Amino acid sequence: MTAVLEIKDLHAAVEGKEILKGVNLTIRQGEVHALMGPNGSGKSTLGYVIAGHPHYEVTQGDILFNGESILDLEPDERAKLGIFLAFQYPVAIPGVSFANFLRAAVSSVRGYRDRVREEMERTGQFKEVGSELIPMREFRKELLETMDRFNVDRSFARRYLNDGFSGGEKKRGEVLQMAMLKPKIAILDESDSGLDIDALRVVADGINKLVADGMGALLITHYQRILNYVKPDKVSVFYDGRVVLTGGPEVAHMLEEKGYGWVEEHLDELEAKEIVNS
């Protein structure tokens, strides 16, 4: 079954201030949907709300995954369904190695922890520490093969998570997480931010491989640049908390030529067309 993430008339606020003002958007597994818009338009907020960040309050609308609302699900439950958020600014966690972090995340998403917990509840017997994790030999083999395929240096496994990483290393680390966790739909929040041209190509190559494997992507970006390497199936323009235009790759080229000022000048006309076409 092809996974579908549907956002319907979504309104969300933070500390009483409305940020999302009626978002309608559909992301399908195996497709790339680029979301472009100026700073402060609410693109990152949309990603956080989809992932279930508790800081944001959904005041209206719904988020459906394969036809079922996920608004009542915790972030980890959404992750287990197959939703992933790649952060614009990945957090460093000194003292936690990348390999240990990934092993814990993979074990949780694939249900190892739940199965051990259920067995303990059924039998009343405690399991030894580590039994809730994917077996080390199996994990190590998969991790090393994945690192090689996605051009991630094997030394990443020993380093502390994002601690001392360059911008490019952090974004390659996000690609590695997706490759290991195998989400159905990933929200990529400005994965091109802070990257030089070589790092951008490596990250874009990783995204293309994941999409070819069947992952759907909501690619949030300001610029056309990454779309030269990751070809979108659809491009939506986000402005003032809502989608005001959706089309094909030509939309990104139009924005590159005319800028976001053109969107503001034609906002009423664009919104009227979007309502008719939705």
PyMOL commands that set and color helices and strands:
alter all, ss='L'
color gray80, all
select helices_A, chain A and resi 43-51+75-81+98-109+112-123+136-149+154-158+167-181+197-212+225-228+250-258+260-265+267-277
alter helices_A, ss='H'
color red, helices_A
select strands_A, chain A and resi 4-14+17-28+32-36+57-65+68-69+83-86+93-97+160-161+185-189+216-221+234-239+242-247
alter strands_A, ss='S'
color yellow, strands_A
deselect
rebuild
show_as cartoon
